Amino acid sequence: MADMSGLRGAALLQRGREDLSTTVAGPTGTGGECSLSTRFQVSSISKQFTAAAVLLLADRGLLSVDDPVSRWIDCCPVSWAPITLHHLLSNSSGLAHWHGVPGLDLSQPVSAREQVRIFAGFPLQSQPGERFRYSSPGWSLLGLVIEAAARQSYHQFVAREIFEPLGMTATFSGSPSGQPDVALGHRAGTPVPPWNLDDSSRGSGSIWSTVTDLARWDRALARGELLSRAAREAMFTAQVTAVDDDAGVHTEGYGYGWYIGHAAGGHRIFYHPGDNPGYLGLNAWFPDDDVRLVLLGNDEAIPAEQILHDLILMAFAQGMG
């Protein structure tokens, strides 16, 4: 049995449509207790939806993953000329991560032009396509590309073209103003100031969801409800090597918005973790076993790695091993 004593949030282990295990614990910070319907910032799990939005636009012939980013975004520096949407999607653009872009305050509003200017002020960390280098700013650029190609806001596009068609009724992108059932972020029980999700982190970490909606998302991808076969193959193929070992998972590469690897016993796993100030999470899918594991929390201090390790072992014990 998984030790969930440190959880503040919600966890779901599901095979097919059967819930093998559901756990909720702790306060939301808004006067209630966490439940399966509580909405959390999913943080970098948002990148899965950004990747799907780009691939959906590619399926419709409105853009190509081989397009240079400069086709869609004005005022790109010369050093970005080789960067394509493929490089942004696979974290191989060479752009820095947030800690390498200190001029951007993610808690404050920022215009698209100013955001690009700030990103352009820092040198590439490696040449485009040379190596895996995780970069949330690259995904924020993809959010701007989606807006340019779709001629609507990122938040509107993912709502109309992904969340609504798939029945993800609890999921939205951007500010939670006026939304019910949202959890406030904490660090060791103390509330932390949130990021601005309307503009500075759209595309990279602006989505709110529940564990049940994320499991529905995984099922929809598995059944081909949204993307073409070619798009899904690109999403779940390692586009760049990204080797790591964490929480019982051996990571081998990064596709488009998903890490690709194997868990104990050789089980294939597609997954993405996420952490924004006050929040953390994981969305994982074992494609050969039709099993999904979703964890969302609203306290940075929960022992996420141990909980995830225990949940993976529980999955093996209930039919995957």
Secondary structure in CASP SS format (residue, H / E / C, confidence):
PFRMAT SS
TARGET T0000
AUTHOR 0000-0000-0000
METHOD secondary structure of the structure
MODEL  1
M C 1.00
A C 1.00
D C 1.00
M C 1.00
S C 1.00
G C 1.00
L C 1.00
R C 1.00
G E 1.00
A E 1.00
A E 1.00
L E 1.00
L E 1.00
Q E 1.00
R E 1.00
G C 1.00
R C 1.00
E E 1.00
D E 1.00
L E 1.00
S E 1.00
T E 1.00
T E 1.00
V E 1.00
A E 1.00
G C 1.00
P E 1.00
T C 1.00
G C 1.00
T C 1.00
G C 1.00
G C 1.00
E E 1.00
C C 1.00
S C 1.00
L C 1.00
S C 1.00
T C 1.00
R E 1.00
F E 1.00
Q E 1.00
V C 1.00
S H 1.00
S H 1.00
I H 1.00
S H 1.00
K H 1.00
Q H 1.00
F H 1.00
T H 1.00
A H 1.00
A H 1.00
A H 1.00
V H 1.00
L H 1.00
L H 1.00
L H 1.00
A H 1.00
D H 1.00
R C 1.00
G C 1.00
L C 1.00
L C 1.00
S C 1.00
V C 1.00
D C 1.00
D C 1.00
P E 1.00
V H 1.00
S H 1.00
R H 1.00
W C 1.00
I C 1.00
D C 1.00
C C 1.00
C C 1.00
P C 1.00
V H 1.00
S H 1.00
W H 1.00
A C 1.00
P C 1.00
I C 1.00
T E 1.00
L H 1.00
H H 1.00
H H 1.00
L H 1.00
L H 1.00
S C 1.00
N C 1.00
S C 1.00
S C 1.00
G C 1.00
L C 1.00
A C 1.00
H C 1.00
W H 1.00
H H 1.00
G H 1.00
V C 1.00
P C 1.00
G C 1.00
L C 1.00
D C 1.00
L C 1.00
S C 1.00
Q C 1.00
P C 1.00
V C 1.00
S C 1.00
A H 1.00
R H 1.00
E H 1.00
Q H 1.00
V H 1.00
R H 1.00
I H 1.00
F H 1.00
A H 1.00
G C 1.00
F C 1.00
P C 1.00
L C 1.00
Q C 1.00
S C 1.00
Q C 1.00
P C 1.00
G C 1.00
E C 1.00
R C 1.00
F C 1.00
R C 1.00
Y C 1.00
S C 1.00
S H 1.00
P H 1.00
G H 1.00
W H 1.00
S H 1.00
L H 1.00
L H 1.00
G H 1.00
L H 1.00
V H 1.00
I H 1.00
E H 1.00
A H 1.00
A H 1.00
A H 1.00
R C 1.00
Q C 1.00
S C 1.00
Y H 1.00
H H 1.00
Q H 1.00
F H 1.00
V H 1.00
A H 1.00
R H 1.00
E H 1.00
I H 1.00
F H 1.00
E C 1.00
P C 1.00
L C 1.00
G C 1.00
M C 1.00
T C 1.00
A C 1.00
T C 1.00
F E 1.00
S E 1.00
G C 1.00
S C 1.00
P C 1.00
S C 1.00
G C 1.00
Q C 1.00
P C 1.00
D C 1.00
V E 1.00
A C 1.00
L C 1.00
G C 1.00
H E 1.00
R E 1.00
A C 1.00
G C 1.00
T E 1.00
P E 1.00
V C 1.00
P C 1.00
P C 1.00
W C 1.00
N C 1.00
L C 1.00
D C 1.00
D C 1.00
S C 1.00
S C 1.00
R C 1.00
G C 1.00
S C 1.00
G C 1.00
S C 1.00
I E 1.00
W E 1.00
S E 1.00
T C 1.00
V H 1.00
T H 1.00
D H 1.00
L H 1.00
A H 1.00
R H 1.00
W H 1.00
D H 1.00
R H 1.00
A H 1.00
L H 1.00
A H 1.00
R H 1.00
G C 1.00
E C 1.00
L C 1.00
L C 1.00
S C 1.00
R H 1.00
A H 1.00
A H 1.00
R H 1.00
E H 1.00
A H 1.00
M H 1.00
F C 1.00
T C 1.00
A C 1.00
Q C 1.00
V E 1.00
T E 1.00
A E 1.00
V E 1.00
D E 1.00
D E 1.00
D E 1.00
A C 1.00
G C 1.00
V E 1.00
H E 1.00
T E 1.00
E E 1.00
G E 1.00
Y E 1.00
G C 1.00
Y C 1.00
G C 1.00
W C 1.00
Y E 1.00
I E 1.00
G E 1.00
H E 1.00
A E 1.00
A H 1.00
G H 1.00
G H 1.00
H C 1.00
R E 1.00
I E 1.00
F E 1.00
Y E 1.00
H E 1.00
P E 1.00
G E 1.00
D E 1.00
N E 1.00
P C 1.00
G C 1.00
Y E 1.00
L E 1.00
G E 1.00
L E 1.00
N E 1.00
A E 1.00
W E 1.00
F E 1.00
P C 1.00
D C 1.00
D C 1.00
D C 1.00
V E 1.00
R E 1.00
L E 1.00
V E 1.00
L E 1.00
L E 1.00
G E 1.00
N C 1.00
D E 1.00
E C 1.00
A C 1.00
I C 1.00
P C 1.00
A H 1.00
E H 1.00
Q H 1.00
I H 1.00
L H 1.00
H H 1.00
D H 1.00
L H 1.00
I H 1.00
L H 1.00
M H 1.00
A H 1.00
F H 1.00
A H 1.00
Q H 1.00
G H 1.00
M H 1.00
G C 1.00
END
